[in-house]
């Protein structure tokens, strides 16, 4: 059945207890418990969301709620915060705090809201189809690109809400884009990661006083005739995270007005030549004549990443698998967030070893099932792995991805620690105990296989 656009009354919409915002302990709990959880966490900003809803109540709904009908209930898979806000606004008694109840009652007086107030929804019959909306919204950020400071300043100006600081940002941005600097440096200083430090420095009162910013008939002007040359030095220093003299320059060293003033006063017009020389030193040219400029902290001073085995859990936080099957997902989350395998007395490597083997097998079984293959009861892991690998290879995935999982299915115990025999011993041996580092290294070697398998499953 095709997805439907439908208006549904808030009384007929139900919060989703498996929402990623909720901890596992709230599974199968009453809706009142879910609302309490939202209210207990300041980061969900429910109160400010309610104020925003009331303020813009006359505007049409911009984003639809995504609803999955499970045969009994209309479960909101995307839009739980918004639904919570509407339910609270409609019924203040859902909040236990008296002050919050008074706030809700006062806000409700400003709008026409009741149980039958309806929200525009995308009604989906297939749960997997509904999860695709969540992927797009939360995994891919709805494919949107957030505005940076300069873009927000442009909007404020065009909206008629500009303030002097925003006008200065717009004026300096225009000058930066016209500077005789490599394009990548201009884009880098105005992009995410550096723009905050740059503008915090160049728009301060010391900067305004030192360089003489002013507006002539609405146009940004600078009295200092050498401003553009000095700006090159400032940009290079911020990108390089140190000034021409080698002193550290970043958000920490420039967090006070006097620090900013000291740095700006140290910038001399003659330093421009040094900057040009350093840019030349850091410019490389490929065989096609394309030039690349690398400006940044000395790589030798960059933070060294820790060993992969220094983590506390089997699965690193950087590994994000979307697993729709509830039991498999719960095991994945336990291995990723709950079961310690560090060097403390609270570590449980035996439990992790057993659960790791279970996770491997049920992932293989689920993949086979979703690809119209049901393994026999007496099929072993050494038989299941080759079938899954062959299936994925036939879909065009790089064969190199499966080098290590193939060892699990085929290698003898004495030839590889990845051998399935080692996994079996975690369960059946009365003496063999896995070490924490061994378990983590096994996962590191098999992670790309699990990622590929679940990526393929989520395409369905």
N, C-alpha and C positions, 0 to 999 in steps of 0.2 A: 504494500500500500504506500502511495506517495505521501510525503510529509505534508501536513495541512497547516495553514495559518488560521488560527482560531482564537477568539477572545474567551477567556475562562475566568470565572469569578474567583477571587482570592480565597473564599471559603472552600472551594473545590480544588485548590492546589496544595500539595504536600511537600514539605522540605525533604531532602534526600539525605538519609542518615549515612550513606557511603561517600558523601561529598569529601573531597580531599582535605577540606578545611577542618573536618571533624576527626578527633582521635578514634582509635578502634573501640574504645570503651563506650562510645555513643551509638554503636551499631544496634539497631532494633530498639532504640530508646524512643520515648514519646517525643512529639514535636516540641513540647514545652521545655524538655531538656536541651534540645538543639538550640532553641531560642535563648535559653539561659547561657549557653556556651558562647554564642555570638556576643551577648551583652557583657560577658565577663572578660572579654579580650578587647582592650582599647584599640589594638591595631585594625580591628574590623570597622571601626568608625561608624557604627550604626546610628548614633545620635546625629552626627553631621550629615549622614545620608538622608535621614528623615527630614532634617532642615532643608536640605537641597530639594527633596521631593516636593515639599510644601511650597518652597519658593518658586519652583518651576512647574507647579501643578497644571498650569494652563497650557503648557507645551505638550505636543504629542509625544508618545513613548518613542524614544530613539532606538532602543535595542530590545529585541524580543526575548522573552523568557523561553528556554528550551525545556519541553515537557515530554516525558516518556510515560505512556499509558501502559501499565503492567497487567491490565485486565481487570484491575480493581480500583487503582488510584491514579491520579494525575501527579506524577512525581517530578519535581523540578530538578533537572540535572544541571542546568546552568541558570543562575539568577537567584540563588538561595539568600544572599545578603539582601537583595532588593525585596524578595518576598517577605523576609523577616521584618524589614522596615515597614512594609505596607500592613502586615498583620498587627504589628505593635501600634501603628498609627490608628488602626481600626479598633483595636481592643487593648486599652492601656493596662488591663489586669493581667496581661501576659507577662508584664514586667513586675518583679517582686519588690523593687525599690520604690518607696513612696514618692521620692523626689522625681524619679523618672516617670512615674505614673502621672504626676502633675504636669510635667513637661509635655508628655504625650497628649494629655487632655487639652492643653493650651494650643498645641499645634493642630489638633483635629478640628478645633473651632474655626480654623482658617480655610478648611477644605471640605468638600462634600464627599465623604467616604463612608462606605458601609460594607457588610459581608458580601454584597453583590457587586461591589466594584470590580471591574474586569481588567485583566492585563492581556495584551496581545502576545500570543504564544506560538511557537513552532511545535506542533503536536506530532510526535514521532512514535511509531509502533515498535520499531526495531531498536532495542537498547544500544546495539553496536553502532547504528546510524547516529543515534543521539550523542554517543561519545565522540564522534568526529567533530561535533560542534565545540566540545570542550577542548579537544586537541587544537582547534583553530584559535579559540579564544585565549586559553591559558598556556599552551605549549608554544604557539606561534605568535602570541601577542596580537591576534586578529590581523596579522601581516601589516600592522601599522608601524609607523616610525614616529616616535615621540618628538615633540617640538623641543628644540634647544633654547637657551636663553635668548639668543638673537631673534629667533622666530617668534617667541612669546612677546618680545619687545616690539617687533614689527606689528604683531596683531594688536597689542595695546594701543599703539600709535594710530593705526587705521581705525580702531574702534572708538578712538577719542578718549581713551583712559590713560594716556601716557603720562609718565612722570619724568622729571629731569634725568634721573639715573638711566631709565630705559632709552631716552633719546641719546644720551652719551654712548650707550652700548651700540645703538644703531649707527651713530656717526663713526665710532672707532671700527666697527665691523666693515663699514664701507672703505675706510682707509686701509685696513688690513688686506682686503681683497684686491686692492690696487698696488700694494707694495711689490717692489722688485725682489721677490723671494720665490724659491721653488714652490710650485703649486701645492705639493703635498704638505709643506710646512704651514702654508696658509690654512689649508683645510684641517690640519691636525690641531692647530691652536684654537680653532673655532669649533672643534668637534668634541665629542664626549671624552672626558678624562682630563682635559687641560683647560677648557673654557672657564670653569669656575675659578681656578687659581688666577688665570689671566685677567678676567674681568674684575675679580676681587682686588687685584693689584692696580689695574689701570684706570678704574673708575673711582678710586678712593679720594677723599678730600686732599691728601697730600699730592696726588697726581693732578687733580683739578687745579690746585694752586701752583704747582711746579710748572705745568705745561700751559696753563692759561686757557682752559676750555671756556667757550662762550657760544651764544647763539645769535646769528645775524639773520633777521627775518625768517626764523625757524630753521636755518641751516647751521649745522654743527661746524664750529671753527676752532682752531688751535693757534695761540699766539706764538708759541715756540717754533721758530723757523726750522729747527733741526729735529722736530718731533718724529718725522717718518724714519729718520736714520736711527734715532734712539729706540723707536718702537721695534725695529729689527733686532736690536740687542736684547730688548725685553722678551720678545718672542723666543729668540734662541735660548735665552737663559731659562725660561719656563719649560720649554720642551726638553732642554738638556738637564733640568733640575739642578743646575748650578750656574752661578754667574761667571763672568769672564775671568775673575780672580780665583775661581774654584770653590767659592763658598756655596753651601747647600741652599737651594731655592725650591720651596714647595709650600703646600698649604700650612704646614706646621711652622715653618720659619717666617711665614708672612701673615701670621694670624693677629698681629698687633699693628696699630697705626704707625707706631714709631719704627717697627721693623720694615714696613712697606716704604716709609719715607727714606730710611737709610739705604735701602736697595735702590730706589729710584734716583737718589742723589748720586749714587755710585756709577750710574750709567752715563757714559760720556760719548759724544758724537764720534770721537776717534776710534771707539771700540767697534764701530761698524766694519772697519777693515779686518779686524781680528775675526769677526763673525763670518765675513765673506771667505776668509782663508779656511776657517773650520768647516764651512759648508762645502768648499771645494775638496777638502780632505775626505769628507764623508760622502762624496758623490761617486757612484760607480756607473759604468756604462756597459750594457750588454752587447752582444754581437750584432744586434739590429739598430744600435745607436740610441736605444732608450736609456735615459739617465734616471737614476734612483738616488735619493738623498736619505740617509739614515741619521736621524738626530735623536738622541735619547741618552739615558744614563749609561755609563760604562758597563757593558755586559758582565764584566768580571765582578762588579759590585752588586749585581742583581741577586735577589734571594734565591738560594739553592733549594729546589724542591726536595721534600723528604722522601725517604725510601717508601715504595708502595706498601711494604709490609708494616709500616709504622702506624697504620690506621687501626681503629678499635674493633671494626666489624668486618665480616667476610666480604661484603659487597661495598665498594666505596660509594660515597655520596654522589660522586660524579657520574655514576652509572644509573641512568633513569630509564626503567622499563615500564611501559604501560601494559599492564596485565589485567584483562577484564574478568578472567575467571577468578572468583572470590577466594577459593582456597589457595590457589597457586599464588595469588597476589599477597595473601596474608603470610605465606611462608617466605616469599621474597622480602616483604617488609620486616619480618622477624630477623632474617639474615642480614638485612641492611641497617636495622635501627635498634634491635633489642638484645640480641645474643652476643655478648662480649667475647672477643678472642684477642685480648691484649696480654700484657705480662703481669696482670694483677691476680689476686686470689679469686676474684669474681668471674674470671674467664671460664667459658664452658666449651672447649674445643671438641669434646666428645659429642656433645649435643649438636654442635654446628656441623661436624663431620657427617653424622647420620642424616641431618636435615638437608645438607648439601646434596647427598646422594638421592634423597627423596625428591628434591626440587628438580634435579636433572631428569629423573625418570618421568615424573608427571608432566614436565614441559614437553618431553618427547611424545608422550601419549596424547597430550592435548593437540600438539601440532598434527600428528597423524590423523586424529579424529576430525579435525577441521579440514583435512585434505582427503577425506573419504577413505581413510585407511584405519581399520581397527586391528590392533595387534592381538595375537593370540595370548592366552593366559601364560603359556609356557615360553613365550618369546623373551629372550634375554636382552639386556642393554647392548650387548655386542651385536645383536641382530637389529635392534631398533635404531641405533645411531647411524649405521650405513644407509638405512632406508630414508631417514630424515635428511641426511647430508646429500644423497643423490637427488632427492626431491628439490632441495634448495639450489643445487648446482644446475639442474635442468631449467630453473627459473632465471638463470643467468648470473647468479652471485659468484664473486671471485673465489676460485677454489682454494686460494691461500688462507681464506678465513677458516677453513675446516681442517687445517693441518693438525691442530692440537686436539680437537674433538675426535678426529680419526685415531689418534694415539690412544684415547680413552677406550675406544671400541676394539682396537686390534693389538695394541702393544702388550707384551708380557710384563708381569710385575717387576721382574729383574731388569727390564730394559727401560722402563719409564715410570716415574712416580705418578704420571697421569693415568696409568693403566686402571681399568675398571676393577681389577683385583684389589687395588688399594682402597677404592671406594667400598667394595664389599667387606673388607676387613674392618672398616669403621663400624659396621653393623654386626658382623658375625664373629669377629675374633675376640677372644677373652683377654688378649694381651696387647694387641696393637692399639696405640693411641696416637692420633694425629697431632702434630705440632701446629701452633698458631701460624707460623710462617709458611709451613707447607700448605695449609689450607688457603691462605691468601694468595700464594703464588699459583695454586691450581686455578683459583677464580680468575686471576689476572690473565692466565693463558686461555681460559675458556670464555671470557666476557664477550669477545667479538662474536662468538657463535651464538650466545644467548641473545645479544642485541640484534643480530641478523634474523634469527628465528622469530622473535617477537615483532620486529619491524615488518616482516612478511605477513605474520598473522593479523596485524593491525591494518593491513591494506585491504583485507576482505570486507 
